[in-house]
């Protein structure tokens, strides 16, 4: 956590994170252009942010895309803020968000067509967390219906073979299937790629795609979830609330044997 505080104390590194917050998934060249800095300087700054786990690098063909990772900041908030000040801070944040949304609405009225096309691209969400467990344990937690029922409140049911279907079934006795999809890739215990959509829903751009990447390192693993081809900002907002809760519960279950109390009852905010 020292590396996180050190990185956040540097104004240049904060500026780089702000640029990724504005437009996530940029190449090195795009960041250099937006920051007006030399490639060597940006590369050095990115290395610091990657070591602090504040930035994740995803390879797409020959490109290296850089994504903001909110996990370390979320953990700081959970450790020092949520227990004591969350209700008051939520109220303040709600007021701030409403003011910003009003300002943004007014600004968007005069946004040039070319700039709006960039901000209106299909959004992508990435979240990474470190888990003290083996890769096989994490894989089992992702694919075993009984385990997913414990930390996700849904049983993920499939044989997890490429081409097979999968279902996200409620376990509260009501019976409905909330999410369905197809297994695109399955490489136990390190990589699982699935489609993700509501039953009967056929978005014009196709279903969203979730990739689970399990990277072992000694007695821990890094689990990275990439959710791409999202239909719109509303879907991005929804999964941005859901994935941190799911992965925090999974991590707690594997490390302690218990899920987090009341994680699905936590009030949702726009912060």
C-alpha positions in Angstrom: 0.0 0.0 0.0 3.0 2.3 0.4 3.5 2.2 -3.4 -0.1 3.4 -3.9 0.3 6.4 -1.5 3.6 7.3 -3.0 2.2 7.2 -6.5 -0.9 9.3 -5.6 1.3 11.9 -3.9 3.0 12.6 -7.3 1.0 15.3 -9.3 2.3 14.0 -12.6 1.1 10.5 -11.8 -2.3 11.8 -10.7 -2.5 13.6 -14.0 -1.8 10.4 -15.9 -4.5 8.6 -13.9 -6.9 11.5 -14.7 -6.2 11.0 -18.4 -7.1 7.3 -18.1 -10.2 8.1 -16.2 -11.3 10.4 -19.0 -10.6 7.8 -21.7 -9.6 4.3 -20.5 -7.6 1.8 -22.5 -5.1 4.1 -24.2 -1.8 3.2 -25.9 1.5 4.7 -24.9 1.4 6.9 -28.0 -2.1 8.2 -27.1 -1.0 9.0 -23.6 2.1 10.8 -24.8 0.0 13.0 -27.1 -2.6 13.8 -24.4 0.1 14.6 -21.8 2.5 16.4 -24.1 5.4 14.4 -22.7 8.2 12.3 -24.2 7.7 8.5 -24.5 10.5 7.7 -22.1 9.0 9.9 -19.4 5.5 8.5 -19.8 6.9 4.9 -19.8 8.7 5.6 -16.5 5.6 7.0 -14.9 3.5 4.1 -16.2 5.9 1.6 -14.7 5.4 3.2 -11.3 1.7 3.0 -11.6 1.8 -0.6 -12.8 4.0 -1.6 -9.8 1.4 0.1 -7.5 -1.4 -1.9 -9.3 -3.1 1.4 -10.2 -2.7 0.7 -13.9 -3.2 -2.6 -15.8 -1.7 -3.3 -19.2 -3.7 -5.5 -21.6 -2.2 -6.7 -24.8 -4.4 -6.5 -27.9 -2.5 -7.9 -30.8 0.6 -5.7 -31.1 -0.8 -3.0 -28.9 -0.5 -2.5 -25.2 -3.5 -0.8 -23.8 -3.4 0.9 -20.3 -6.4 0.8 -18.0 -7.1 2.5 -14.7 -7.4 -0.1 -11.9 -9.6 1.1 -9.0 -8.9 -1.8 -6.7 -6.1 -0.2 -4.5 -8.1 3.0 -4.0 -11.2 1.0 -3.2 -9.2 -1.0 -0.6 -8.0 2.3 1.0 -11.6 3.5 1.2 -12.8 0.3 2.7 -10.0 0.3 5.3 -10.1 3.9 6.5 -13.3 5.5 5.4 -16.3 3.2 5.0 -16.7 2.2 8.6 -16.8 5.7 9.9 -17.7 8.3 7.3 -19.5 6.6 4.4 -23.0 7.9 5.0 -21.9 11.5 5.3 -19.5 11.2 2.4 -22.2 9.6 0.2 -24.4 12.6 0.8 -21.6 15.0 -0.1 -20.7 13.0 -3.1 -24.3 12.9 -4.4 -24.4 16.7 -4.2 -21.1 16.9 -6.0 -22.1 14.4 -8.7 -25.4 16.3 -9.4 -23.5 19.5 -9.9 -21.0 17.8 -12.2 -23.7 16.1 -14.2 -25.5 19.5 -14.7 -22.2 21.1 -15.8 -21.4 18.1 -18.1 -24.9 18.3 -19.7 -24.4 21.9 -20.5 -21.0 21.2 -22.0 -22.2 18.3 -24.1 -24.5 20.7 -26.0 -21.5 22.2 -27.8 -19.3 19.1 -28.1 -18.0 18.7 -31.7 -19.2 15.6 -33.6 -15.7 14.1 -33.8 -15.1 14.4 -30.0 -18.5 13.0 -29.2 -17.8 10.0 -31.4 -14.7 9.2 -29.3 -16.6 9.4 -26.0 -19.5 7.4 -27.4 -17.4 4.3 -28.2 -18.4 0.9 -26.6 -17.0 1.2 -23.1 -14.7 -1.5 -21.5 -14.4 -2.2 -17.7 -11.3 -3.8 -16.1 -10.8 -4.8 -12.5 -7.9 -6.7 -11.0 -7.3 -8.1 -7.5 -4.7 -10.2 -5.8 -5.9 -13.4 -4.0 -3.9 -15.6 -1.6 -4.8 -18.9 -3.3 -3.7 -21.2 -6.1 -4.8 -20.8 -9.7 -6.7 -24.0 -9.5 -8.7 -22.8 -6.5 -9.5 -19.5 -8.3 -10.6 -21.4 -11.4 -12.8 -23.7 -9.3 -14.4 -20.6 -7.6 -15.2 -19.2 -11.0 -16.7 -22.3 -12.5 -18.2 -24.4 -9.6 -22.0 -23.7 -9.2 -22.0 -24.3 -5.5 -19.1 -21.9 -4.9 -20.5 -19.1 -7.1 -23.8 -19.4 -5.3 -22.0 -18.6 -2.0 -20.2 -15.4 -3.1 -22.3 -14.3 -6.1 -25.9 -15.1 -4.9 -26.2 -16.9 -8.2 -25.1 -20.3 -9.4 -23.1 -20.2 -12.6 -24.0 -23.4 -14.4 -22.2 -24.9 -17.4 -19.7 -27.7 -18.3 -17.4 -24.8 -19.3 -16.4 -26.3 -22.6 -15.8 -24.0 -25.6 -19.1 -23.6 -27.4 -21.2 -24.6 -24.4 -23.9 -22.3 -22.9 -23.8 -21.1 -19.3 -26.5 -19.7 -17.0 -26.4 -17.3 -14.1 -29.2 -18.8 -11.9 -30.7 -17.2 -8.7 -30.4 -19.3 -5.6 -33.0 -17.5 -3.5 -35.7 -19.9 -4.4 -37.3 -17.7 -7.1 -35.7 -19.7 -9.9 -35.1 -17.1 -12.7 -32.0 -17.1 -14.8 -30.7 -13.5 -14.9 -27.8 -13.8 -17.3 -27.0 -16.3 -20.1 -24.1 -16.7 -22.5 -21.7 -19.0 -24.3 -18.2 -20.1 -23.5 -15.8 -18.7 -26.1 -12.5 -19.9 -24.6 -11.7 -22.1 -21.6 -8.0 -22.8 -20.7 -8.0 -24.1 -17.1 -6.8 -22.8 -14.8 -5.7 -19.5 -16.3 -8.2 -18.1 -18.9 -12.0 -18.1 -19.3 -13.9 -16.0 -21.9 -17.7 -15.9 -22.0 -20.5 -13.9 -23.5 -22.7 -12.1 -21.0 -26.3 -11.0 -21.7 -29.8 -11.0 -20.4 -32.0 -13.8 -21.6 -33.6 -13.0 -24.9 -31.5 -9.8 -25.2 -29.8 -9.3 -28.6 -28.0 -6.0 -28.5 -27.2 -4.4 -32.0 -23.5 -4.7 -31.3 -23.7 -8.2 -30.0 -23.4 -9.4 -26.4 -20.8 -8.1 -24.0 -17.8 -10.3 -23.4 -16.1 -11.2 -20.0 -12.6 -12.4 -19.8 -11.2 -13.9 -16.6 -7.4 -14.0 -16.5 -5.7 -15.9 -13.6 -2.0 -15.2 -13.3 -0.2 -17.3 -10.7 2.7 -15.8 -8.7 4.2 -17.9 -5.9 1.4 -18.5 -3.4 -0.9 -15.7 -4.8 -2.6 -15.0 -8.0 -3.7 -11.9 -9.8 -7.3 -12.2 -11.1 -8.1 -9.7 -13.9 -11.7 -9.4 -15.1 -12.2 -7.5 -18.4 -15.8 -6.8 -19.4 -15.9 -5.3 -22.9 -18.4 -4.5 -25.7 -20.7 -2.9 -23.2 -23.9 -1.6 -24.7 -23.8 1.8 -23.1 -22.8 3.9 -20.1 -25.8 2.6 -18.1 -24.5 -0.9 -18.4 -21.0 0.3 -17.5 -22.4 1.9 -14.4 -24.2 -1.3 -13.4 -21.2 -3.6 -13.8 -18.9 -1.1 -12.1 -21.0 -1.6 -9.0 -21.3 -5.3 -9.4 -17.9 -6.6 -10.2 -16.1 -5.1 -7.2 -18.6 -6.7 -4.9 -18.4 -10.1 -6.6 -14.6 -10.2 -6.6 -14.3 -8.9 -3.0 -16.6 -11.7 -1.9 -14.7 -14.3 -4.0 -11.4 -13.1 -2.4 -12.8 -13.3 1.1 -14.2 -16.8 0.5 -10.9 -18.2 -0.7 -8.8 -16.5 1.9 -11.0 -16.8 5.0 -13.6 -19.4 4.1 -16.3 -16.9 4.6 -18.0 -14.3 2.4 -18.3 -10.7 3.4 -21.4 -9.8 5.5 -24.1 -7.8 3.8 -22.1 -7.0 0.7 -25.2 -7.2 -1.5 -27.1 -4.9 0.8 -24.6 -2.1 0.5 -26.5 1.0 -0.8 -25.5 1.9 -4.4 -24.3 5.4 -5.1 -23.4 7.4 -8.2 -20.0 8.3 -6.7 
